[in-house]
Amino acid sequence: MLSPRALVPAFLFLSLPLMAEELGDSLKWNFQARMRGELRNNVYDFDSDAKALTDDSWLLHRFRLGVEWQPLEWLRFTVQGQDVRESFSDRPDVPLLNGAEGDDAFDLRLASIEFGNANKLSLKLGRQVLAYGDERLVGPLEWLNFSRTFDAVKFHLEHEGWWLDAFTSSVVRYHESEFNRSDWLGNSDGTGQFFSGIYYSNTSVLRFQTTDLYAFHLHQESSSGGSDFITLGTRWKGDPLLLDGWDYTAEFAGQSGRVRGKELGAYAHHLEAGYNWLKQSWKPRIAMEYSFGTGDDNAADGNVHTFQNLFPTNHPPYGFMDTFSWQNMHNVAFRLAAQPHPKFKAALDLHSFWLSTSNDAWYRANGITQVRDIQPGASRHAGYELDLTLNAKLSQRLDLLLGYSHFFAGDYLADTGASSDADFAYLTLTFNY
């Protein structure tokens, strides 16, 4: 007998064609199937002498089925379900356990109602995606099999040359055998989380660049002391079409308040410059980047100076192996990209990573997991990462992504324990309808 959760996709599959016929152009449905095979070696422990559960290969698969219904010009409903699985891995298939993406049976990914015109003035209520700028602080993290959504209320205002969002939200947490809920819906391990913000973007003041200003506020309760802090920032992004092939990005963010019961004072920035050969058939691009996030020099002084990375898409800004987040880090990156065919793109990235201070931890892409316990006095150079990616559009609806990454262990790893190099290879096929 099918479980109630299993009946949902079956019902949608059977009812969608009938609904589409009756409702005509007001109803649109979508489907995505994505499969990614991964091979990882030493990525989590940098120790070739130990056979960890994460030194393995596995298959990740994701299916999404959704409906968008717009019965009136000023009214839109969106619903999308998602089923994610992890196969052939030695580690338990439990989301986020031992780095696993795990199994999450068909569940609700999107469910929103929007009033107004999305390109002028609108109010959107319900489960939705939040993504801003280059997603260094807020994004859906689509690389992760189950990705990220929020239960949110979002106001959007748009005019020629600028737009503004104001929202309040709570992130949806994933559970293997329960309905996925945010703290707003009584999440069993809830922390009373409220994440709110204002984001303003302008392309008319300086027409050759996008100028963004933002303010985010995070409130979260904890038995060890709650968090209540503000992030203020700005982002400038140049348009190569208006700058004779040159492009640039500069983003600066500062934080103040309390995190886990301690006073917070932290900041981060990202600087990038590149050149695009727009008239060449291969459209090559070369770029240099520098990213920095503060760390905490003294964990015992009652203050926190570690930049809080919020809810980012840290893949691939700081390397495809997901070993770093935008906190306690220096990252110098060199990027090359070319498009030898309209349906084929290749990219080669080289990163060099340092910790801002060895008195703080090396944080992985999720901003929580630590590579090693804090080792004061250790060398701050973590290592180098080389990423090669190949993108191909096999058909109108089928995309392929092939990649290989190698991490060259640095002195910090040698000073703190095992220091083997690490490897990561993957092949992704994505079908969208």
KOLFI-478550 format. One line per 3 residues: number of its first residue (from 0); their letters; for each residue z, x, y of C-alpha. Coordinates in steps of 0.02 Angstrom, whole numbers, plus 50000, padded with zeros to 5 digits. Each point is the difference from the previous one (the first is absolute). Example, Ala and Ser with C-alpha at 12.3 -4.5 7.8 and 13.67 -1.06 7.14 Angstrom:
2
0> as> 50390/50615/49775 ~ 49967/50069/50172
This chain:
433
0> mls> 50000/50000/50000 ~ 49951/50067/50172 ~ 50139/50040/50124
3> pra> 49998/49914/50172 ~ 49946/50166/50080 ~ 49853/50014/49879
6> lvp> 49944/49822/50038 ~ 49972/50041/50185 ~ 49844/50110/49981
9> afl> 49931/49883/49866 ~ 50019/49851/50116 ~ 49917/50093/50144
12> fls> 49852/50055/49893 ~ 49969/49822/49941 ~ 50027/49914/50166
15> lpl> 49910/50119/50119 ~ 49820/49949/49956 ~ 50044/49815/50018
18> mae> 50090/50031/50164 ~ 49856/50104/50066 ~ 49874/49863/49961
21> elg> 50104/49867/50089 ~ 50053/50102/50150 ~ 49840/50097/50029
24> dsl> 50000/50137/50131 ~ 50182/49972/50048 ~ 50057/50078/49836
27> kwn> 49973/50183/49953 ~ 50070/50086/49848 ~ 50011/50184/49956
30> fqa> 50028/50106/49846 ~ 50038/50184/49976 ~ 50015/50102/49841
33> rmr> 50053/50182/50016 ~ 50030/50128/49863 ~ 50061/50177/50027
36> gel> 50027/50133/49870 ~ 50121/50138/50052 ~ 50052/50169/49930
39> rnn> 50151/50087/50075 ~ 50078/50166/49953 ~ 50157/50073/50083
42> vyd> 49979/49886/50150 ~ 50181/49941/49996 ~ 50098/50151/49937
45> fds> 49881/50149/50028 ~ 50058/50064/49831 ~ 49870/50044/49868
48> dak> 50139/50046/49875 ~ 50067/49821/49996 ~ 49905/49853/49928
51> alt> 50047/49860/50120 ~ 49955/49816/49975 ~ 49892/50017/50155
54> dds> 49896/50143/49926 ~ 49882/49876/49924 ~ 49843/49896/50020
57> wll> 49993/49811/50018 ~ 49892/49854/50053 ~ 50042/49887/50147
60> hrf> 49915/49832/50018 ~ 50012/49870/50136 ~ 49927/49825/50014
63> rlg> 50003/49890/50154 ~ 49943/49821/50020 ~ 50008/49913/50168
66> vew> 49948/49850/50102 ~ 49974/49979/50186 ~ 49982/49823/50066
69> qpl> 49959/49959/50180 ~ 49993/49811/50016 ~ 50002/50007/50190
72> ewl> 49943/50128/50127 ~ 50181/50032/50048 ~ 50080/49992/49827
75> rft> 49986/50123/49855 ~ 50091/50012/49832 ~ 50000/50159/49894
78> vqg> 50067/50019/49823 ~ 49976/50148/49883 ~ 50077/50043/49833
81> qdv> 50011/50173/49923 ~ 50028/50069/49826 ~ 50033/50188/49976
84> res> 50024/50099/49839 ~ 50028/50179/49944 ~ 49936/50048/49827
87> fsd> 50012/50151/49883 ~ 50142/50085/50094 ~ 50156/50076/49920
90> rpd> 50113/49948/50145 ~ 50067/49821/50006 ~ 49878/49878/50080
93> vpl> 50127/49948/50131 ~ 49946/50004/50184 ~ 50067/50154/50091
96> lng> 50100/50065/49850 ~ 49959/50185/49971 ~ 49858/49979/50123
99> aeg> 49920/49863/49894 ~ 49890/49868/50078 ~ 50044/49893/49850
102> dda> 49965/49821/49951 ~ 50014/49850/50113 ~ 49931/49840/49923
105> fdl> 49896/49883/50106 ~ 50098/49970/50159 ~ 49976/49945/50179
108> rla> 49929/50137/50112 ~ 49943/49896/50150 ~ 50048/49825/50057
111> sie> 49979/49960/50184 ~ 49951/49867/50124 ~ 49918/50049/50165
114> fgn> 49989/49890/50155 ~ 49874/50038/50136 ~ 49853/50119/50015
117> ank> 50030/50168/49914 ~ 49890/50086/50132 ~ 50087/49923/50151
120> lsl> 50170/49920/49978 ~ 50086/49965/49834 ~ 50164/49980/49908
123> klg> 50007/50053/49817 ~ 50144/49952/49886 ~ 50035/50056/49822
126> rqv> 49962/50142/49882 ~ 49873/50117/50078 ~ 49943/50179/50028
129> lay> 50059/50100/50150 ~ 49897/50153/50047 ~ 49998/50094/50166
132> gde> 49909/50154/50064 ~ 49972/50133/49868 ~ 50140/49919/49897
135> rlv> 50116/50150/50019 ~ 50144/49880/50031 ~ 49941/49827/49943
138> gpl> 49868/49967/49869 ~ 49962/49913/49833 ~ 49997/50159/49894
141> ewl> 49847/49940/49904 ~ 49997/50156/49891 ~ 50157/49938/49913
144> nfs> 49953/49876/49864 ~ 50108/49858/50067 ~ 49980/50053/50184
147> rtf> 50113/49929/50136 ~ 50015/49832/50087 ~ 50126/49919/50116
150> dav> 50072/49827/50022 ~ 49970/49987/50185 ~ 49972/49899/50158
153> kfh> 49864/50080/50107 ~ 49935/49952/50172 ~ 49829/50071/50049
156> leh> 49921/50000/50173 ~ 49828/50074/50033 ~ 49888/50019/50151
159> egw> 49847/50104/50040 ~ 50052/50183/49985 ~ 50177/49975/49933
162> wld> 50111/49910/49876 ~ 50187/49980/49967 ~ 50103/49956/49846
165> aft> 50183/49949/49997 ~ 50083/49972/49832 ~ 50160/49990/49901
168> ssv> 50000/50027/49813 ~ 50082/50057/49839 ~ 49911/50105/49869
171> vry> 49964/49920/49830 ~ 50089/50090/49857 ~ 49922/50007/49827
174> hes> 50088/49956/49838 ~ 49928/50012/49826 ~ 50061/49831/49935
177> efn> 50047/49903/50156 ~ 49908/49917/50144 ~ 49971/50131/50133
180> rsd> 50107/49961/50152 ~ 50046/50071/50168 ~ 50176/49994/50069
183> wlg> 49948/49842/50092 ~ 49981/49910/49833 ~ 50165/50056/49924
186> nsd> 49948/50161/49915 ~ 50129/50044/49865 ~ 50022/50178/50067
189> gtg> 49976/49949/50181 ~ 50064/50096/50150 ~ 49978/49870/50137
192> qff> 49844/50090/50059 ~ 49911/49953/50160 ~ 49851/50105/50055
195> sgi> 49928/49948/50168 ~ 49876/50073/50122 ~ 49878/49990/50144
198> yys> 49834/50091/49987 ~ 49875/50010/50145 ~ 49825/50075/49987
201> nts> 49878/50029/50143 ~ 49818/50061/50005 ~ 49960/49957/50181
204> vlr> 50112/50114/50104 ~ 49924/50157/49923 ~ 49839/49941/49921
207> fqt> 49977/50159/49898 ~ 50163/49974/49907 ~ 50115/49871/49923
210> tdl> 50171/50005/50084 ~ 50145/49922/49904 ~ 50181/49971/50048
213> yaf> 50131/49935/49879 ~ 50183/49961/49976 ~ 50077/49965/49828
216> hlh> 50177/49948/49956 ~ 50078/50010/49827 ~ 50163/49916/49953
219> qes> 50068/50027/49825 ~ 50173/49979/49927 ~ 50084/50118/49877
222> ssg> 50172/50026/49923 ~ 49994/50180/50062 ~ 49959/49948/50177
225> gsd> 49856/49898/50069 ~ 49842/50053/50092 ~ 49950/49933/50170
228> fit> 49875/50106/50095 ~ 49846/49994/50110 ~ 49838/50099/49985
231> lgt> 49896/50021/50159 ~ 49829/50079/49993 ~ 49823/50019/50060
234> rwk> 49834/50043/49918 ~ 49837/50060/50079 ~ 49841/50004/49898
237> gdp> 49834/50065/50068 ~ 49832/49921/49957 ~ 49872/50132/49942
240> lll> 49856/49884/50049 ~ 50057/50013/50182 ~ 50054/50184/49994
243> dgw> 49840/50083/49938 ~ 50065/50014/49822 ~ 50177/50057/50040
246> dyt> 50150/49898/49944 ~ 50187/50019/50017 ~ 50163/49912/49958
249> aef> 50170/50026/50079 ~ 50152/49899/49949 ~ 50179/50023/50061
252> agq> 50153/49902/49942 ~ 50186/50010/50038 ~ 50149/49911/49921
255> sgr> 50175/49954/50057 ~ 50141/49894/49930 ~ 50099/50005/49839
258> vrg> 49943/50034/49822 ~ 50117/49979/49851 ~ 50146/49994/50121
261> kel> 49958/50162/50092 ~ 49925/50030/50173 ~ 49811/50027/49991
264> gay> 49897/50108/50115 ~ 49830/50054/49930 ~ 49817/50019/50044
267> ahh> 49830/50037/49923 ~ 49824/50036/50057 ~ 49824/50020/49931
270> lea> 49858/50097/50083 ~ 49821/50002/49937 ~ 49831/50059/50066
273> gyn> 49832/49991/49914 ~ 49814/50012/50025 ~ 49866/49887/49923
276> wlk> 49818/50048/49984 ~ 49941/49823/50031 ~ 49814/50040/50006
279> qsw> 50000/50093/49834 ~ 49952/49898/49847 ~ 50157/50057/49905
282> kpr> 50115/49955/50147 ~ 50117/50148/49969 ~ 50172/50005/50082
285> iam> 50123/50144/50022 ~ 50177/49975/50063 ~ 50170/50082/50022
288> eys> 50167/49907/49999 ~ 50182/50035/50031 ~ 50138/49877/49954
291> fgt> 50185/50022/50033 ~ 50156/49897/49964 ~ 50178/50054/50041
294> gdd> 50130/50037/49867 ~ 50190/50004/50004 ~ 50076/50173/50029
297> naa> 50178/49945/49961 ~ 50038/49859/49879 ~ 50187/50010/50037
300> dgn> 50001/49974/50189 ~ 49988/49809/49997 ~ 49826/49998/50076
303> vht> 49828/49980/49919 ~ 49845/50088/50066 ~ 49885/49961/49853
306> fqn> 49853/49897/50062 ~ 49995/49831/49912 ~ 49824/49970/49934
309> lfp> 50020/49809/49992 ~ 49863/49914/49894 ~ 49850/50118/50004
312> tnh> 49842/50033/49904 ~ 50035/50185/49969 ~ 49852/50017/49884
315> ppy> 49896/50101/50044 ~ 50060/50061/50173 ~ 50116/50129/49921
318> gfm> 49904/50035/49839 ~ 49942/49893/49855 ~ 50141/50062/49888
321> dtf> 50126/49902/50106 ~ 50123/50144/50009 ~ 50043/49980/50185
324> swq> 50043/49867/50128 ~ 50005/50008/50190 ~ 50178/50070/50006
327> nmh> 50077/50173/49991 ~ 49828/50076/49991 ~ 49868/50108/50080
330> nva> 49825/49970/49933 ~ 49846/50096/50053 ~ 49841/49927/49925
333> frl> 49817/50052/50000 ~ 49873/49865/49954 ~ 49815/50001/49955
336> aaq> 49897/49845/49962 ~ 49817/49959/49976 ~ 49890/49856/49946
339> php> 49850/50073/49907 ~ 49942/49824/49955 ~ 50033/49833/50087
342> kfk> 50097/49946/49845 ~ 50089/50163/49964 ~ 50135/50095/50097
345> aal> 50093/50160/49959 ~ 50156/50072/50082 ~ 50100/50160/49982
348> dlh> 50174/50015/50077 ~ 50119/50148/50004 ~ 50183/49974/50049
351> sfw> 50138/50124/50032 ~ 50177/49929/49998 ~ 50165/50061/50071
354> lst> 50168/49915/50012 ~ 50062/49983/50179 ~ 50169/50057/49936
357> snd> 50064/50047/49827 ~ 50165/49918/50048 ~ 49913/49835/49966
360> awy> 49904/49938/49848 ~ 49815/50006/49958 ~ 49954/49814/49998
363> ran> 49856/49930/49898 ~ 49875/49874/50067 ~ 50121/49853/49981
366> git> 50119/50084/50123 ~ 50146/49982/49879 ~ 49973/50102/49842
369> qvr> 50048/50183/50017 ~ 49904/50140/49914 ~ 50155/50112/49993
372> diq> 50183/49990/50049 ~ 50033/50073/50173 ~ 50000/50190/49991
375> pga> 50055/50076/50166 ~ 49926/50172/50032 ~ 49849/49978/49887
378> srh> 49827/50045/50064 ~ 49922/49852/50091 ~ 49821/50021/49936
381> agy> 49974/49868/49864 ~ 49822/50047/49953 ~ 49815/49958/50018
384> eld> 49904/49849/49939 ~ 49813/49992/49971 ~ 49919/49827/49985
387> ltl> 49821/49964/49947 ~ 49942/49819/50006 ~ 49832/49920/49960
390> nak> 49960/49821/50051 ~ 49849/49907/49933 ~ 49939/49822/50025
393> lsq> 49925/49961/49830 ~ 49943/49826/50050 ~ 50031/49870/50134
396> rld> 50167/49955/49922 ~ 50049/50151/49894 ~ 50077/50159/50075
399> lll> 50051/50163/49916 ~ 50128/50128/50058 ~ 50019/50166/49909
402> gys> 50127/50130/50051 ~ 50087/50160/49953 ~ 50150/50081/50087
405> hff> 50091/50163/49970 ~ 50168/50049/50075 ~ 50033/50186/50020
408> agd> 50190/50021/49993 ~ 50079/50087/50149 ~ 50155/50106/50028
411> yla> 50113/49848/50024 ~ 49971/49947/49820 ~ 50028/50178/49937
414> dtg> 50163/50010/50097 ~ 50066/49834/49934 ~ 49948/49996/49817
417> ass> 49840/49980/49899 ~ 49844/50042/50099 ~ 49848/49959/49894
420> dad> 49839/49940/50079 ~ 49958/49815/49979 ~ 49840/49903/49962
423> fay> 49942/49823/50029 ~ 49835/49921/49947 ~ 49942/49820/50010
426> ltl> 49852/49883/49982 ~ 49999/49829/50083 ~ 49880/49855/49980
429> tfn> 50017/49851/50119 ~ 49905/49837/49985 ~ 50009/49880/50149
432> y> 49929/49826/50008
